[in-house]
Amino acid sequence: MMPMRPRYLLLAAAVSAAFPMTALAGEDDFFVGLDVLGGFAFGSSSTTNGGAGFGTVDEVRFGGAIGGGAHIGYRLDPDLSVSLGYQHIRSNIRWSADFLVNPPFSAGTSDFKGMASSDVILGSVAYDVPLSEATTLRGTAGLGLTFNTLSGVTETDRGTGSFVSDVAGHTKIGPVAQVGAGVRHRIAPNAVLGLDALVSYAGGFETGNTRFGNLGTTPINPYEIDRVLRVNLGASIRFAF
């Protein structure tokens, strides 16, 4: 048997370094990933002085949410990793306001609709439990900041359906917390697909303090949406290096 020449030994070493075995790929320290999110949001309101000063908010409803994002991370050991991510999530939102004069006497009801969007910066910790060489269960927990924006809000009169005003948009900054559980499956030595169920406390939303209608631009008390929870299903692909 002919001895292997040194240049072939070097070539073999280079190939091994560039294409590690699947069993070892999970040990790569750094990773980046892309995320797609879809789900629903739920919220309420404690506003009782909205608009001209006596509007009580009710019937808060979010439409289906869709979003995406990206993350970078570092594996501390085979089971534990940390990451920093960005998410953008948006959905339609509706609510009503009953304008009460000397309660319980009503001066009318307005309906509002617009867009609710969140830009989230989230730091997370993940723990993996191997099911097989290629598949793991994952639990995650994260904390961060969310920039919640109400935009394109239009007010109409419920009784007649006629236009009342365009309400100014606003961005509210607050804390966000998220927990999740999911599964990861390795599809290539350095590529992993993920599927997660995610629940997050998303803070609150708030309109601006002006509106534009048939009386021109006038000041108002903001309408607030409080204690928003998001329930999302997330899919991701992660590349390790």
C-alpha positions in Angstrom: 0.0 0.0 0.0 1.4 3.3 -1.1 1.9 5.9 1.7 -0.2 9.0 1.6 1.7 12.0 0.4 1.9 15.1 2.7 -0.1 17.2 0.2 -3.0 14.7 0.3 -2.9 14.7 4.1 -3.2 18.5 4.1 -6.1 18.3 1.6 -7.9 15.8 3.7 -7.5 18.0 6.8 -8.8 21.0 4.9 -11.8 19.2 3.6 -12.6 17.8 7.1 -12.4 21.3 8.6 -14.6 22.9 5.9 -17.3 20.1 6.1 -17.5 18.8 9.6 -19.5 15.7 10.4 -23.2 16.2 11.2 -22.7 14.9 14.7 -20.3 17.6 15.5 -22.0 20.5 13.7 -24.1 21.2 16.7 -21.0 22.2 18.6 -20.4 25.3 16.4 -20.3 28.3 18.7 -21.9 31.1 16.6 -25.1 31.0 14.7 -27.4 33.4 12.8 -31.1 32.8 11.8 -34.2 34.1 10.1 -37.6 34.0 11.6 -41.2 34.1 10.3 -44.1 34.7 12.8 -47.9 34.4 12.6 -50.6 34.5 15.3 -52.9 36.6 17.3 -52.9 39.4 19.9 -55.3 40.1 22.7 -55.6 43.3 24.7 -58.0 45.5 26.7 -58.1 49.2 27.7 -58.5 51.2 30.9 -59.1 54.5 29.1 -62.2 56.3 30.4 -61.3 59.9 29.3 -60.3 59.4 25.7 -61.0 61.9 22.9 -62.5 65.1 24.2 -62.3 63.8 27.7 -65.1 61.3 28.3 -64.6 58.4 25.9 -64.5 55.0 27.5 -62.7 52.4 25.3 -64.3 48.9 24.8 -64.4 46.1 22.3 -60.6 45.9 21.6 -60.0 43.4 18.8 -56.8 42.6 17.0 -56.7 40.9 13.6 -54.4 38.1 12.6 -50.7 39.1 13.0 -47.8 38.4 10.7 -44.2 39.3 11.1 -40.5 38.3 10.7 -37.1 38.9 12.1 -33.6 37.7 12.5 -31.3 36.7 15.4 -27.7 36.0 16.2 -26.4 33.8 19.0 -23.7 31.9 20.8 -23.8 28.4 22.1 -22.5 28.3 25.7 -22.5 24.4 25.8 -24.2 21.6 23.8 -27.5 22.3 25.5 -27.5 26.0 26.4 -27.4 29.0 24.1 -28.1 32.8 24.2 -29.3 35.0 21.3 -30.2 38.6 20.5 -33.0 39.0 18.0 -35.2 41.6 16.2 -38.9 41.0 15.4 -41.4 43.1 13.4 -45.0 42.1 13.9 -48.1 43.9 12.6 -51.9 43.4 12.6 -55.1 45.3 12.2 -56.7 46.7 15.3 -60.3 47.9 16.1 -61.9 49.3 19.2 -65.0 51.4 20.2 -65.4 54.4 22.5 -68.6 55.3 24.3 -68.8 59.0 25.0 -70.7 59.4 28.3 -72.0 62.7 29.6 -72.9 62.6 33.2 -72.7 58.8 33.2 -74.6 56.7 32.4 -76.0 59.0 29.7 -74.4 58.4 26.3 -73.6 61.1 23.7 -72.8 58.5 21.1 -70.3 55.8 20.1 -67.4 55.9 17.7 -65.6 53.0 16.1 -61.9 53.1 15.4 -59.7 51.0 13.1 -56.0 51.2 12.3 -52.7 49.3 12.2 -50.8 48.0 15.3 -47.2 47.2 14.8 -44.4 46.2 17.1 -40.6 46.4 16.6 -39.0 44.2 19.3 -35.4 43.8 20.4 -35.2 40.6 22.5 -32.5 38.8 24.4 -33.2 35.1 24.9 -31.8 32.0 26.6 -32.6 28.6 25.1 -32.2 25.1 26.5 -32.2 22.0 24.2 -33.1 18.5 25.1 -31.9 16.0 22.5 -34.4 13.5 21.1 -32.1 12.0 18.5 -28.9 13.0 16.7 -30.8 15.4 14.5 -33.8 16.5 16.5 -34.1 18.4 19.8 -36.8 19.9 22.0 -36.2 23.5 22.9 -37.5 25.8 25.7 -36.8 29.6 25.5 -37.3 32.6 27.7 -36.5 36.2 26.7 -36.7 39.8 27.8 -36.3 43.0 25.9 -37.9 46.3 24.6 -40.8 46.8 22.3 -41.6 49.8 20.2 -45.4 49.7 19.7 -47.0 51.9 17.1 -50.6 52.7 16.3 -50.9 54.2 12.8 -53.6 55.0 10.2 -56.3 55.2 12.9 -59.7 56.3 11.5 -62.7 57.2 13.6 -66.3 56.7 12.3 -69.7 57.3 14.0 -71.3 54.0 14.8 -74.9 55.3 14.3 -74.4 56.7 10.8 -71.1 55.1 9.6 -69.9 58.6 8.7 -66.3 59.7 8.9 -65.4 61.6 12.1 -61.6 62.0 12.2 -58.1 60.7 11.5 -56.4 60.1 14.8 -52.7 60.9 15.1 -50.3 57.9 15.4 -47.8 57.3 18.2 -45.1 55.0 19.3 -44.9 53.7 22.9 -41.8 52.1 24.3 -42.1 49.4 26.9 -40.8 46.1 28.2 -41.5 42.8 26.5 -41.2 39.2 27.9 -41.5 36.0 25.9 -41.5 32.3 26.6 -41.6 29.5 24.0 -41.4 25.8 23.4 -40.5 24.1 20.1 -38.6 21.6 18.1 -35.4 21.8 16.1 -34.3 19.5 13.3 -31.0 19.5 11.5 -31.3 19.4 7.7 -27.6 19.9 6.9 -24.4 19.9 8.9 -24.6 23.6 9.6 -28.4 24.3 9.1 -31.3 23.7 11.4 -35.0 24.2 11.0 -37.2 25.2 13.9 -40.8 25.5 14.9 -41.9 27.2 18.1 -45.1 28.2 20.0 -44.5 31.6 21.5 -46.4 33.6 24.1 -45.3 37.2 24.9 -46.3 40.1 27.0 -46.2 42.9 24.4 -46.9 46.0 26.6 -49.4 48.6 25.3 -50.3 50.9 22.5 -51.4 54.5 22.5 -52.6 57.0 19.9 -51.3 60.5 19.5 -52.9 63.5 21.3 -54.5 65.2 18.2 -57.1 64.3 15.6 -58.0 65.8 12.3 -61.7 66.1 11.3 -64.3 68.6 10.1 -63.2 71.0 12.8 -59.5 70.9 11.7 -56.8 69.6 14.0 -57.9 69.5 17.6 -56.2 68.2 20.8 -57.5 65.0 22.4 -56.7 62.7 25.3 -55.0 59.6 23.8 -56.7 56.3 23.5 -54.7 53.5 25.2 -54.7 49.7 24.6 -53.2 47.9 27.7 -51.8 44.5 28.7 -51.4 43.1 25.2 -50.5 39.4 24.9 -49.3 37.9 21.7 -49.6 34.2 20.8 -47.5 33.2 17.8 -46.3 30.2 15.9 -42.8 30.8 14.6 -40.7 29.1 12.0 -37.0 29.6 11.7 -33.8 28.5 9.9 -30.5 28.8 11.6 -27.0 28.6 10.2 -24.0 27.7 12.5 -20.4 28.7 11.9 
